C-alpha cells in the first residue's frame, strides 16, 4: 500500500464494545506476516486482499456516532500500515478532538521501539493503549481484550489508566455480533477452537438445508 491517502482494510465497524474501553469504532487492517496458529482472523493475512478505503471517507464514517469515544486498530498487523493509521488518527481528531486510539500488534513494544521506524514511532505516539505480542495458542486464556497470556496492555497515556488498569486481569469471553447484508461478523476475542466449531456448525446447517 503506497498511496498515503488510502488504507487497505479487511473491514471496519462503526460501533463495538468488546475491543477496548467504552464504545469504539474498529478498523481491521489487511495484511499480517506472522500466520500465528489459531489466529481468529486468517482472512486478514494476505496483504493483497481486503479493500482500499480513503482516509477522508473512513474518518467521516468512524466519528459519526456520538456514543463512540475512540478508534481501535486491529488486524492483521496495524503497524504494517502505520503511516496511513497516523493520518486516519489525525483526521478523526480533527473532527472529534477527544477521540482516543488503541492498537493491537503482533510486535512487542520493545521490538517496535528497537526498530526505530519513523511511522511506527509516530503511531505509538498517537495511542492511548497498545496491546502487544502475537497470539500464542499454547498460552490461550480469555483475558480482557486478549487471547493469550503473553499479550500485554500498555497504558501509553493516563486517559484510561485509572479506570481500566485494575481490570486487565479480568477473564471471560466478550463477543459481539454485527451483520451486514451478506455476512455475520463476530467481534471480540473468542474461546479456543471457536472458529473450527463455528465452521462445523455452519457445515451441519448447510447439510441439513440440503437434505430438508
Ligand atoms: S499477529 Fe494477530 S492477526 Fe497476525 S497472525 Fe497473529 S493473531 Fe493473527
Boltz pocket constraint, residues with backbone or C-beta under 6 A from the ligand:
constraints:
  - pocket:
      binder: B
      contacts: [[A, 32], [A, 33], [A, 34], [A, 35], [A, 36], [A, 39], [A, 40], [A, 41], [A, 42], [A, 44], [A, 75], [A, 76], [A, 77], [A, 105], [A, 106], [A, 133], [A, 134], [A, 135]]
      max_distance: 6.0
